[in-house]
Amino acid sequence: MKESAGGTAQSGADIPLSQKLIKVIGNVCFSAFVVSVLVVTVIAITYQPPDPWFQSSAALTTSLSAVIHNSTFQNDDSLLRTGEDLVPLPSPSNSPPVVSVPPDSAPLPTLNASSPSCDVVNCSDPRVLAAIKEFNSRTFFRKSIVFLSYDTPVPGPKPGECDAAWRFRNRKEKSWRRYKDYRRFRLGPGENCTLDIVFVGKFRSGINAAKPRPRPRSPSAPTVAQITDVEINDTIPIVGSESEFKKGKYLYYTRGGDYCKGMNQYLWSFLCGLGEAQFLNRTFVMDLGVCLSGSYTPSGKDEEGKDFRFYFDFEHLKESASVVEEGEFLRDWRRWDRAGGKKGGGRISVRKVPTYKVTPMQLKKDKNTIIWRQFDGPEPENYWYRVCEGRAAKFVQRPWQAIWKSKRLMNIVSEISGKMDWDYDAVHVVRGWKAQDIKLWPNLDADTSPEALVDKLTKVLKPMRNLYIATNEPFYNYFDKLRSHFKVHLLDDYKEMWGDTSEWYNETVALNNGKPVTFDGYMRVAVDTEVLYRAKTQVETFSNLTKDCKDGINTC
């Protein structure tokens, strides 16, 4: 045994150092491999990839790139989420402070009970505003409303009534846009001469605090007090002098095959051009004229002459990116180019790019004042978004954060939500042409029938709640069977918000050179969708109501 052990020890001592080192390294590598496998396994089990429609703009771009095959764009009734819905924005340095009073705030200042003013409510009394702040904070504490600022309350029509106005934002909207509400409050003396809120009016009931402003109107229009949103500034920027124009660098796209296509394709292409301009460090020349696809019009025909500002926030776009309006740009270009030729100072340099195959990377060092991309080829060669395909997709990023929906449309969204006191549920009922195509959606029609809706919604929603129905179903009475179970609200219940006496109507008429503007199909979808986003509980068609796939059979 001793001999054997000695032999073993001797043989172990005879093992070369290099073999020992290799053995140690092998053990370490194997251990590292086992650990890495365990880490990857844990990540694979626990990780849930983000839904690109509800996450960042980068994820949204990746998602859309994946579904666009052979440069075709599938039209859909869905609405792309824009910048105010996609990513949280940092609070700007000049954003107004939140002044809401928490529910457990300090007690209101009191007066001596023997004071004769105890029974008299003076709306300018600081106790009135303090009582209103406390009431609002307590009432809307769980309704995603952030109160930003208050105006001094003004007297209402009766003694003891005060109208108060304030600015607020909704936490479910990632932008810092402010909205206005004004309500009527009836106050009375409480214990120890404090002030109690006895009655509160509905959303925007305190019209004395609305500060009506005179508006131009036609002789036949009814006389109404119009409250304009003074925070909207979508005026067209002016280039300036000849020297300023020639110092600038511009990227100009002429109209291509995207014109009159669906709004989702329009945005996809527009943001490609805007992204290329940012990549080249140039000002993007944009056409404010929009051709609305027939899929959004009652006649089914494309309609030209629409304004970008009807649908999107031009003020925010100007603040987020360097843009100039096409008409203003072309006038200045002709004027300063002609003046330069006459003075002998040289004409404005232009590089014409006839094909999308000239990549943004090839134009990066171009010194010409204007790069003019022309899209004269046949479809789909003349689509703007072809510029951002291939290798260019790695360099050009679409600035989704620059596109917000129109503040005028969002005011309607805020008003509809406010009339339900921001306390409602919503269901998205997709029907229309999809419900008629039984080859791609064999169950959709039956799954969204009135009987099926009653059966499914009564199981997931509390009875007699406010229920907003966002839908493309054209028949208003289609959802009547739900009315015995819920307080049903449809977009058409709020027609006065875009009627000929509304704020929206007057402001869009002013943008449209005095011509009335139709509240079209895309506006309806935009408002419907945004009201849906703000609901406490959201029920979706293809996630909750039917087993059919959103894009047709076998696409889930």
C-alpha positions as CSV (number, residue, x, y, z in Angstrom):
1,M,0.0,0.0,0.0
2,K,2.8,2.3,0.9
3,E,4.5,1.5,-2.3
4,S,1.3,2.1,-4.3
5,A,0.7,5.4,-2.6
6,G,4.3,6.4,-3.2
7,G,3.9,5.4,-6.8
8,T,0.8,7.5,-7.2
9,A,2.4,10.5,-5.6
10,Q,5.4,10.0,-7.8
11,S,3.3,9.9,-10.9
12,G,1.3,13.1,-9.8
13,A,4.6,14.9,-9.3
14,D,5.7,13.8,-12.8
15,I,2.7,15.7,-14.5
16,P,4.1,18.6,-16.5
17,L,3.2,22.2,-15.3
18,S,1.7,23.0,-18.7
19,Q,-0.8,20.1,-18.4
20,K,-1.8,21.3,-14.9
21,L,-2.3,24.9,-16.3
22,I,-4.4,23.6,-19.2
23,K,-6.5,21.6,-16.7
24,V,-7.1,24.6,-14.5
25,I,-8.0,26.8,-17.4
26,G,-10.4,24.2,-18.7
27,N,-12.2,24.0,-15.3
28,V,-12.5,27.8,-15.2
29,C,-13.9,28.0,-18.7
30,F,-16.4,25.2,-18.0
31,S,-17.5,27.0,-14.8
32,A,-17.9,30.2,-16.7
33,F,-20.0,28.4,-19.4
34,V,-22.3,26.9,-16.8
35,V,-22.8,30.3,-15.1
36,S,-23.5,32.0,-18.5
37,V,-26.1,29.3,-19.4
38,L,-27.8,29.8,-16.1
39,V,-27.9,33.6,-16.6
40,V,-29.3,33.3,-20.1
41,T,-31.9,30.8,-18.9
42,V,-33.1,33.1,-16.1
43,I,-33.3,36.1,-18.5
44,A,-35.2,34.1,-21.1
45,I,-37.7,33.0,-18.5
46,T,-38.3,36.4,-16.9
47,Y,-37.8,38.9,-19.7
48,Q,-40.9,40.3,-21.5
49,P,-40.1,42.3,-24.6
50,P,-41.8,45.7,-24.8
51,D,-44.8,46.3,-27.0
52,P,-43.5,48.7,-29.6
53,W,-46.8,50.5,-29.9
54,F,-46.7,51.5,-26.3
55,Q,-43.0,52.0,-25.8
56,S,-40.2,54.1,-27.3
57,S,-40.0,55.7,-30.7
58,A,-37.0,53.5,-31.5
59,A,-39.1,50.4,-30.9
60,L,-42.0,51.8,-33.0
61,T,-39.6,52.5,-35.9
62,T,-38.3,48.9,-35.6
63,S,-41.8,47.5,-35.6
64,L,-42.9,49.5,-38.6
65,S,-39.8,48.6,-40.5
66,A,-40.5,44.9,-39.9
67,V,-44.0,45.0,-41.4
68,I,-43.2,47.1,-44.5
69,H,-42.3,44.6,-47.2
70,N,-41.1,45.5,-50.7
71,S,-41.8,49.2,-50.0
72,T,-45.5,48.8,-49.7
73,F,-47.6,50.2,-46.8
74,Q,-50.7,48.4,-45.7
75,N,-53.6,50.8,-44.9
76,D,-55.2,50.2,-41.5
77,D,-57.9,51.8,-39.4
78,S,-55.5,51.9,-36.5
79,L,-53.8,55.1,-35.4
80,L,-50.1,55.5,-34.9
81,R,-49.2,56.8,-31.4
82,T,-47.5,60.2,-31.7
83,G,-44.9,61.8,-29.6
84,E,-47.1,62.8,-26.7
85,D,-48.0,59.1,-26.2
86,L,-44.7,57.4,-26.8
87,V,-41.9,58.5,-24.4
88,P,-41.9,60.4,-21.1
89,L,-40.5,63.9,-21.7
90,P,-38.5,65.7,-19.1
91,S,-40.2,68.5,-17.3
92,P,-39.0,71.7,-19.1
93,S,-37.3,74.3,-17.0
94,N,-40.1,76.8,-17.5
95,S,-42.9,74.4,-16.9
96,P,-45.4,75.7,-14.4
97,P,-45.2,74.3,-10.8
98,V,-47.8,71.9,-9.5
99,V,-49.9,73.8,-7.0
100,S,-52.5,71.2,-6.1
101,V,-53.2,70.9,-2.4
102,P,-52.9,67.4,-1.0
103,P,-56.0,65.9,0.7
104,D,-54.5,66.2,4.2
105,S,-53.6,69.9,3.7
106,A,-53.5,72.4,6.5
107,P,-57.0,73.7,7.7
108,L,-58.4,76.7,5.9
109,P,-58.0,80.1,7.6
110,T,-61.0,81.0,9.8
111,L,-62.8,84.1,10.8
112,N,-64.3,85.0,14.2
113,A,-67.7,83.3,14.4
114,S,-69.2,86.6,15.5
115,S,-68.0,88.4,12.4
116,P,-70.8,89.6,10.2
117,S,-68.9,88.5,7.1
118,C,-69.2,84.8,8.0
119,D,-72.4,84.5,6.0
120,V,-71.1,86.5,3.1
121,V,-69.0,84.7,0.4
122,N,-66.6,87.1,-1.3
123,C,-65.1,85.3,-4.3
124,S,-61.8,87.2,-4.0
125,D,-61.4,86.0,-0.4
126,P,-58.3,83.7,-0.3
127,R,-60.3,81.2,1.7
128,V,-62.5,80.6,-1.4
129,L,-59.5,79.6,-3.6
130,A,-58.1,77.5,-0.8
131,A,-61.4,75.7,-0.4
132,I,-61.6,75.1,-4.2
133,K,-58.0,73.8,-4.3
134,E,-58.7,71.4,-1.4
135,F,-61.9,70.1,-3.0
136,N,-60.2,69.6,-6.4
137,S,-57.2,67.8,-4.9
138,R,-59.5,65.5,-2.9
139,T,-61.9,64.8,-5.8
140,F,-59.4,64.3,-8.6
141,F,-56.6,62.8,-6.5
142,R,-56.9,59.4,-8.3
143,K,-58.0,60.6,-11.7
144,S,-54.6,61.3,-13.2
145,I,-55.2,65.1,-13.1
146,V,-52.3,67.4,-12.1
147,F,-53.3,70.9,-11.3
148,L,-50.8,73.5,-12.5
149,S,-52.2,77.0,-11.8
150,Y,-55.3,78.7,-10.7
151,D,-56.9,82.1,-11.6
152,T,-58.6,84.2,-8.9
153,P,-62.2,83.1,-8.6
154,V,-64.9,85.6,-9.9
155,P,-68.5,86.0,-8.8
156,G,-71.1,83.7,-10.3
157,P,-74.7,84.6,-11.2
158,K,-76.1,84.2,-7.7
159,P,-74.9,85.2,-4.2
160,G,-72.7,82.5,-2.7
161,E,-71.5,81.2,-6.2
162,C,-68.0,81.6,-7.5
163,D,-66.6,80.6,-10.9
164,A,-63.0,79.4,-10.8
165,A,-60.6,78.5,-13.7
166,W,-57.4,76.5,-13.6
167,R,-54.8,74.9,-15.8
168,F,-54.2,71.2,-15.6
169,R,-52.5,68.3,-17.4
170,N,-53.3,64.6,-17.6
171,R,-50.6,62.2,-16.3
172,K,-51.5,59.8,-19.1
173,E,-50.3,62.3,-21.7
174,K,-46.5,62.5,-21.7
175,S,-46.4,66.0,-23.1
176,W,-46.5,69.1,-20.9
177,R,-49.4,70.7,-22.7
178,R,-51.8,72.5,-20.4
179,Y,-55.6,72.4,-20.6
180,K,-58.2,74.7,-19.0
181,D,-61.2,73.9,-16.9
182,Y,-63.6,76.4,-15.3
183,R,-66.4,75.4,-12.9
184,R,-69.1,76.9,-10.8
185,F,-68.9,76.4,-7.1
186,R,-71.5,77.2,-4.5
187,L,-70.0,77.9,-1.1
188,G,-71.4,78.3,2.4
189,P,-70.2,79.0,5.9
190,G,-69.0,75.9,7.7
191,E,-68.1,75.2,11.3
192,N,-66.1,78.0,13.0
193,C,-66.8,80.3,10.0
194,T,-64.8,78.1,7.5
195,L,-66.0,77.8,3.9
196,D,-67.6,74.6,2.6
197,I,-68.2,73.5,-1.0
198,V,-71.9,72.9,-1.2
199,F,-72.2,72.3,-5.0
200,V,-69.9,72.0,-8.0
201,G,-70.9,72.3,-11.6
202,K,-69.7,70.0,-14.4
203,F,-66.7,70.5,-16.7
204,R,-66.4,74.1,-17.9
205,S,-69.6,75.2,-16.2
206,G,-68.1,78.3,-14.7
207,I,-68.4,80.5,-17.8
208,N,-67.8,83.7,-15.9
209,A,-64.2,82.6,-15.3
210,A,-63.7,81.6,-19.0
211,K,-62.7,85.2,-20.1
212,P,-64.5,85.2,-23.4
213,R,-62.8,87.0,-26.2
214,P,-64.4,88.6,-29.3
215,R,-64.1,86.5,-32.4
216,P,-64.7,87.5,-36.0
217,R,-67.8,85.9,-37.4
218,S,-70.1,85.9,-40.4
219,P,-73.3,88.0,-40.2
220,S,-75.4,84.9,-40.2
221,A,-73.5,83.1,-37.4
222,P,-75.2,83.1,-34.0
223,T,-73.7,85.3,-31.3
224,V,-71.8,83.1,-28.8
225,A,-68.9,83.8,-26.4
226,Q,-65.8,82.1,-27.9
227,I,-62.9,81.1,-25.6
228,T,-59.8,80.9,-27.7
229,D,-56.8,78.9,-26.7
230,V,-54.2,81.6,-26.5
231,E,-51.4,79.1,-25.9
232,I,-51.6,77.8,-29.5
233,N,-49.0,79.5,-31.7
234,D,-48.9,77.8,-35.1
235,T,-47.9,80.8,-37.2
236,I,-45.6,80.2,-40.1
237,P,-41.9,81.1,-39.5
238,I,-40.3,83.6,-41.8
239,V,-36.8,83.0,-43.3
240,G,-35.7,86.6,-43.1
241,S,-33.1,88.6,-45.1
242,E,-31.1,87.5,-48.1
243,S,-28.0,87.0,-46.0
244,E,-29.9,84.8,-43.5
245,F,-31.3,82.8,-46.4
246,K,-27.9,82.2,-48.0
247,K,-26.3,81.3,-44.7
248,G,-28.9,78.5,-44.2
249,K,-28.8,75.0,-45.4
250,Y,-32.1,73.4,-46.6
251,L,-33.4,70.0,-47.6
252,Y,-36.4,70.2,-50.0
253,Y,-38.6,67.3,-50.9
254,T,-41.1,67.7,-53.8
255,R,-44.3,65.7,-53.6
256,G,-44.1,62.0,-54.3
257,G,-46.3,59.0,-54.4
258,D,-47.1,59.3,-50.7
259,Y,-49.4,62.2,-51.4
260,C,-53.0,61.2,-50.8
261,K,-52.0,57.9,-49.1
262,G,-53.2,56.9,-45.6
263,M,-52.1,59.1,-42.8
264,N,-49.9,56.5,-41.2
265,Q,-47.9,56.2,-44.5
266,Y,-47.8,60.0,-44.6
267,L,-46.3,60.2,-41.1
268,W,-43.8,57.4,-41.9
269,S,-42.6,59.3,-45.0
270,F,-42.7,62.8,-43.5
271,L,-40.6,61.7,-40.5
272,C,-38.1,60.1,-42.9
273,G,-37.5,63.5,-44.6
274,L,-37.4,65.3,-41.2
275,G,-34.9,62.7,-40.0
276,E,-32.7,63.1,-43.0
277,A,-32.7,66.9,-42.5
278,Q,-31.5,66.4,-39.0
279,F,-28.9,64.0,-40.1
280,L,-27.6,66.5,-42.6
281,N,-27.9,69.4,-40.1
282,R,-30.3,71.2,-42.5
283,T,-33.6,72.9,-42.3
284,F,-36.5,70.8,-43.7
285,V,-38.8,72.5,-46.2
286,M,-42.3,71.2,-45.4
287,D,-45.5,71.4,-47.3
288,L,-48.3,72.3,-44.9
289,G,-50.8,71.1,-47.5
290,V,-52.2,67.6,-46.8
291,C,-54.2,65.4,-49.1
292,L,-56.6,63.3,-47.0
293,S,-57.0,59.7,-48.2
294,G,-60.5,58.7,-49.3
295,S,-60.5,56.1,-46.4
296,Y,-61.2,59.1,-44.1
297,T,-63.8,61.0,-46.2
298,P,-67.6,60.4,-46.5
299,S,-67.4,60.4,-50.3
300,G,-64.5,57.8,-50.3
301,K,-62.5,60.2,-52.6
302,D,-59.2,61.8,-51.8
303,E,-59.5,65.4,-50.6
304,E,-56.7,68.0,-51.2
305,G,-56.4,71.3,-49.5
306,K,-56.2,70.1,-45.9
307,D,-53.8,71.8,-43.5
308,F,-51.1,70.0,-41.5
309,R,-52.2,72.1,-38.5
310,F,-55.7,70.5,-38.5
311,Y,-54.1,67.2,-37.4
312,F,-50.8,67.9,-35.8
313,D,-49.1,70.4,-33.5
314,F,-47.1,72.7,-35.7
315,E,-46.0,74.8,-32.7
316,H,-44.3,71.8,-31.1
317,L,-42.8,70.7,-34.4
318,K,-41.2,74.2,-34.8
319,E,-39.7,73.9,-31.3
320,S,-38.5,70.3,-31.9
321,A,-37.0,70.6,-35.4
322,S,-35.7,73.2,-37.8
323,V,-38.5,73.6,-40.4
324,V,-39.7,76.2,-42.9
325,E,-43.0,76.3,-44.8
326,E,-42.7,75.5,-48.5
327,G,-44.6,78.5,-49.9
328,E,-42.5,81.0,-47.8
329,F,-39.3,79.2,-48.8
330,L,-40.1,79.2,-52.5
331,R,-40.9,82.9,-52.5
332,D,-37.6,83.8,-50.7
333,W,-35.7,81.4,-53.0
334,R,-36.9,83.1,-56.2
335,R,-36.4,86.6,-54.8
336,W,-32.9,86.2,-53.4
337,D,-31.8,84.0,-56.3
338,R,-32.9,86.7,-58.8
339,A,-31.4,89.5,-56.7
340,G,-28.1,87.6,-56.4
341,G,-28.0,87.2,-60.2
342,K,-28.6,90.9,-60.8
343,K,-26.1,92.1,-58.2
344,G,-23.4,89.7,-59.5
345,G,-23.2,88.1,-56.1
346,G,-23.9,84.7,-57.4
347,R,-27.1,82.6,-57.5
348,I,-28.2,80.3,-54.7
349,S,-26.4,76.9,-55.1
350,V,-28.7,73.9,-55.6
351,R,-28.1,70.2,-55.9
352,K,-30.9,68.2,-57.5
353,V,-31.1,64.6,-56.4
354,P,-33.4,62.7,-58.9
355,T,-33.4,59.3,-57.1
356,Y,-33.7,58.0,-53.6
357,K,-30.8,55.8,-54.3
358,V,-28.5,58.7,-53.5
359,T,-28.1,58.1,-49.8
360,P,-28.1,60.6,-47.0
361,M,-24.5,59.5,-46.2
362,Q,-23.4,60.6,-49.7
363,L,-25.0,64.0,-49.1
364,K,-23.5,64.6,-45.7
365,K,-20.6,66.8,-46.9
366,D,-22.5,68.6,-49.6
367,K,-22.0,72.4,-49.4
368,N,-24.9,73.6,-51.6
369,T,-27.4,75.9,-50.0
370,I,-30.3,73.7,-51.1
371,I,-30.5,69.9,-51.6
372,W,-33.5,69.3,-53.7
373,R,-34.8,65.7,-53.7
374,Q,-37.2,65.0,-56.6
375,F,-39.6,62.1,-56.6
376,D,-40.7,61.8,-60.2
377,G,-40.5,58.0,-60.7
378,P,-43.3,55.5,-60.7
379,E,-44.7,54.0,-57.4
380,P,-43.2,52.8,-55.2
381,E,-39.9,54.3,-56.5
382,N,-41.3,57.8,-55.6
383,Y,-42.1,57.2,-52.0
384,W,-40.3,59.5,-49.6
385,Y,-39.6,56.7,-47.1
386,R,-37.4,54.9,-49.6
387,V,-34.7,57.4,-48.7
388,C,-34.5,55.8,-45.2
389,E,-34.3,52.2,-46.3
390,G,-31.3,49.9,-46.4
391,R,-28.0,51.2,-44.9
392,A,-29.6,54.6,-44.4
393,A,-31.8,53.2,-41.7
394,K,-28.7,52.9,-39.4
395,F,-27.9,56.6,-39.8
396,V,-31.3,58.4,-40.1
397,Q,-33.5,58.3,-37.0
398,R,-37.2,59.3,-37.4
399,P,-37.9,62.0,-34.7
400,W,-41.2,60.7,-33.5
401,Q,-41.0,63.0,-30.4
402,A,-41.4,66.0,-32.8
403,I,-45.0,64.9,-33.8
404,W,-47.8,65.6,-31.4
405,K,-51.5,65.6,-32.3
406,S,-53.1,69.0,-32.8
407,K,-53.8,70.9,-29.6
408,R,-57.2,71.8,-31.0
409,L,-58.1,68.1,-31.3
410,M,-56.6,67.4,-27.9
411,N,-58.8,70.1,-26.4
412,I,-61.8,68.1,-27.6
413,V,-60.3,65.0,-26.1
414,S,-59.9,66.8,-22.8
415,E,-63.4,68.2,-22.8
416,I,-65.0,64.8,-23.5
417,S,-62.9,63.2,-20.7
418,G,-63.7,66.1,-18.4
419,K,-67.5,65.8,-19.0
420,M,-67.1,62.2,-17.7
421,D,-65.0,63.6,-14.8
422,W,-62.1,61.5,-16.0
423,D,-63.7,58.5,-14.4
424,Y,-64.8,56.1,-17.1
425,D,-64.1,52.8,-18.8
426,A,-63.7,52.4,-22.6
427,V,-64.1,49.7,-25.2
428,H,-62.6,49.7,-28.7
429,V,-65.0,48.1,-31.1
430,V,-63.5,47.5,-34.5
431,R,-66.1,46.6,-37.2
432,G,-66.4,48.3,-40.6
433,W,-64.8,46.6,-43.5
434,K,-63.0,44.0,-41.3
435,A,-66.3,42.7,-39.9
436,Q,-67.5,42.2,-43.5
437,D,-64.4,40.2,-44.6
438,I,-65.2,36.8,-43.2
439,K,-62.2,35.2,-45.0
440,L,-59.7,37.1,-42.9
441,W,-61.9,37.8,-39.8
442,P,-64.4,34.9,-39.6
443,N,-65.5,35.6,-36.0
444,L,-65.3,39.4,-35.7
445,D,-68.8,40.2,-36.8
446,A,-70.4,37.8,-34.3
447,D,-68.0,38.6,-31.5
448,T,-68.8,42.3,-31.7
449,S,-72.6,41.9,-32.1
450,P,-74.7,43.7,-29.5
451,E,-75.5,40.5,-27.6
452,A,-71.9,39.4,-27.5
453,L,-70.8,42.8,-26.3
454,V,-73.3,42.8,-23.5
455,D,-72.2,39.3,-22.4
456,K,-68.5,40.1,-22.4
457,L,-68.5,43.6,-21.0
458,T,-70.8,42.9,-18.1
459,K,-68.3,40.3,-16.9
460,V,-65.3,42.7,-16.9
461,L,-66.8,46.1,-16.1
462,K,-68.7,47.3,-13.1
463,P,-72.4,48.1,-13.8
464,M,-73.6,51.6,-14.6
465,R,-70.1,53.0,-15.0
466,N,-69.4,55.6,-17.7
467,L,-68.5,53.6,-20.8
468,Y,-67.0,55.3,-23.8
469,I,-67.2,53.3,-27.0
470,A,-64.5,54.1,-29.6
471,T,-65.7,52.5,-32.8
472,N,-65.9,52.8,-36.6
473,E,-69.4,51.3,-36.5
474,P,-71.5,53.8,-38.5
475,F,-74.9,53.1,-36.9
476,Y,-75.4,55.1,-33.7
477,N,-78.1,52.9,-32.2
478,Y,-76.0,49.7,-32.6
479,F,-74.9,49.8,-29.0
480,D,-78.4,50.5,-27.4
481,K,-78.5,47.1,-25.6
482,L,-75.5,48.2,-23.5
483,R,-77.4,51.3,-22.2
484,S,-79.3,49.2,-19.6
485,H,-76.0,48.1,-18.1
486,F,-73.7,51.2,-18.5
487,K,-73.9,54.9,-19.1
488,V,-72.9,54.7,-22.8
489,H,-71.0,57.6,-24.5
490,L,-70.2,57.8,-28.2
491,L,-68.2,60.4,-30.1
492,D,-71.4,61.6,-31.8
493,D,-72.8,62.6,-28.4
494,Y,-70.4,65.5,-28.4
495,K,-71.0,67.0,-31.9
496,E,-71.3,70.5,-30.4
497,M,-67.6,70.4,-29.7
498,W,-66.9,70.7,-33.4
499,G,-70.1,72.4,-34.5
500,D,-70.3,75.8,-36.1
501,T,-70.4,77.6,-32.7
502,S,-67.5,75.7,-31.2
503,E,-64.0,76.9,-30.4
504,W,-62.5,74.3,-32.7
505,Y,-64.7,75.4,-35.6
506,N,-63.8,79.1,-35.3
507,E,-60.1,78.4,-35.0
508,T,-59.9,76.0,-38.0
509,V,-61.9,78.5,-40.1
510,A,-59.3,81.1,-39.3
511,L,-56.6,78.8,-40.4
512,N,-58.5,77.9,-43.6
513,N,-58.9,81.5,-44.9
514,G,-62.5,81.8,-43.6
515,K,-63.7,78.5,-45.1
516,P,-65.5,76.0,-42.9
517,V,-63.5,72.8,-42.1
518,T,-65.1,69.4,-42.0
519,F,-64.5,67.3,-38.9
520,D,-63.3,64.3,-41.0
521,G,-62.7,60.6,-40.4
522,Y,-59.1,60.9,-39.3
523,M,-60.0,63.6,-36.7
524,R,-62.7,61.2,-35.4
525,V,-60.2,58.4,-35.1
526,A,-57.7,60.6,-33.4
527,V,-60.1,61.9,-30.8
528,D,-61.7,58.4,-30.3
529,T,-58.3,56.9,-29.7
530,E,-57.0,59.5,-27.3
531,V,-60.2,59.3,-25.2
532,L,-59.7,55.5,-25.1
533,Y,-56.2,55.9,-23.9
534,R,-57.4,58.0,-20.9
535,A,-59.9,55.4,-19.6
536,K,-59.4,53.6,-16.3
537,T,-60.1,50.3,-17.9
538,Q,-59.6,49.6,-21.6
539,V,-61.2,46.7,-23.5
540,E,-59.7,46.0,-26.9
541,T,-61.3,44.2,-29.8
542,F,-58.5,41.9,-30.8
543,S,-57.2,41.3,-27.3
544,N,-60.4,40.9,-25.4
545,L,-63.5,40.6,-27.6
546,T,-62.6,38.2,-30.4
547,K,-60.2,35.4,-31.1
548,D,-59.5,36.7,-34.6
549,C,-56.1,38.3,-35.3
550,K,-55.8,42.0,-35.9
551,D,-54.2,41.6,-39.3
552,G,-56.3,38.6,-40.4
553,I,-56.3,34.9,-40.1
554,N,-53.0,33.2,-39.0
555,T,-51.3,36.6,-38.2
556,C,-51.5,36.5,-34.4
